[in-house]
Amino acid sequence: MKFNTKFVILLLGPMLFWILQWTGNPDTIPGAAWDVLSITLWMAVWWVTEAVPIATTALLPIALFPLTGVLDIGPTTGAYGDKYIFLYLGGFLLAIAIEKWNLHRRIALSIIKFIGTNVKFIILGFMVATAFLSMWISNTATSVMMLPIGTAIISELQDEHTGLNNKNDLFGKALMLGIAYSASIGGIATLIGTPPNLILAGIIEKLYGIEISFVKWIVLGLPISIFLLYICWKYLTSFAFDFKGMKLPGEKDEISSMLSKLGKMSREEKIVLTVFVGTAFAWITRSFLLTPLIPNIDDTIIAIGAGILLFALPSGKKGERILNWEDAVKIPWGIIILFGGGMALAKAFEVSGLAIWIGQELTSLENLPFFLLILILVAAVNFLTEVTSNLATTAMLLPILAPMAVAIGIHPYFLLIAATLAASCAFMLPVATPPNAVVFGSGHLSIPDMVKAGIFMNILSILLISLIVCYLLPVLWDIQIHEIPPALL
């Protein structure tokens, strides 16, 4: 019976596609746009149900776009080599080098030691360390890196009242949730922190020819990340869980001991740290320092340059370099393919006229008050990403929202950024984000634990993002709600 159910779900996507193809397009929508809509619905069904791996679904445009005449094979496959995909690839290479030489443990433990070691501040230390790492490397990699450090600390904790040292204590729950939430929150801060941010930058580049630089994004993303991280920490340590009577045996000595076991910083760690800091510095200063000196440089060139450097620099071991090509096996190629599928979909929405048609059909929303429109959009994306990939969600929605905004007289950035930020704030379910799944797999949490704590964080993030988009975004990016520059029309 289970097999039959899965088989029906598997057939649902292509059946929907063929039914729409058989019925033909209505007079109000161009034929190419109807084809893209049919393919998008097939992809949406498979993405939502995960009937096949989500990266496999992302390959459908390569087969279906040329066959339906939507896009030739060249432009379709070209979308999978978009420059933002290589920006993400460079970030993955940095992450692999950091993990390979154990630098992540030293960074995390040093931050924790600096911040403090009482129960609440241990959680803050982990959250700050996780959020910081997640700004530069994938949320998934960050949570996987932090998990063993967290479980080591949890094993030292005792509840004075019960005397138990079990993996279901309150500290364990709070710490695991803190790691998962801060991995998602930290990713908001930078352009490469999470895939939806790059999807946004890529779509704005494709649709309008405007670059969202690393610095431009961090001006918006970093304040949101810091504020949301603080609120999340206060909620977990003061409201969601009661730490009365809990203590960490050894306290500061335990962290110092873990740090001392790492020994002195190795040659390899120093090299990776230098490349990491240099790359971050280059990203941050590119627009005002590097571009005048090297006019054609951009964030992708910096990222790939750092990756090449890691493969070229020798380690302290004879004949070995900081990264070997065998290390590239660890790159999550599935996520890169998924990102490419999203870019291909965005291009098809543009060239087929589907984006313009949808925007025209949605003009009825112009009667809603602006704040209510943003609030509804953020809430819809937030809860949708509880059961779907945040990358897939933004890849499907952003090409629709851009023309819709213009059609109802709103600067597109407001809707695009609202949806992008909301996609990174799903906190309720294990399937919502990879960090949620990672900490759930540790055994310290149950689904009711995650739902109970996560629903408050969802609601909080919905309100916070709506307020920021409506009132802070115009100030930070110097844009007006109802003034649309000619370049965006």
Secondary structure, 3 states (H helix, E strand, C coil): CHHHHHHHHHHHHHHHHHHHHHHCCCCCCCHHHHHHHHHHHHHHHHHHHCCCCHHHHCCHHHHHHHHHCCCCHHHHHHHCCCHHHHHHHHHHHHHHHHHHCCHHHHHHHHHHHHHCCCHHHHHHHHHHHHHHHHCCCCHHHHHHHHHHHHHHHHCCCEECCCCCCCCCCHHHHHHHHHHHHHHHHHHHCCCCCCHHHHHHHHHHHHHHCCCCCHHHHHHHHHHHHHHHHHHHHHHHHHHHCCCCCEECCCCHHHHHHHHHHCCCCCHHHHHHHHHHHHHHHHHHHHHHHHCCCCCCCCHHHHHHHHHHHHHHCECCCCCCECCCHHHHHHCCHHHHHHHHHHHHHHHHHHHHCHHHHHHHHCHHHHHCCHHHHHHHHHHHHHHHCCCCCHHHHHHHHHHHHHHHHHHCCCCHHHHHHHHHHHHCCCCCCCCCCHHHHHHHCCCCCCHHHHHHHHHHHHHHHHHHHHHHHHHHHHHHCCCCCCCCCHHHC
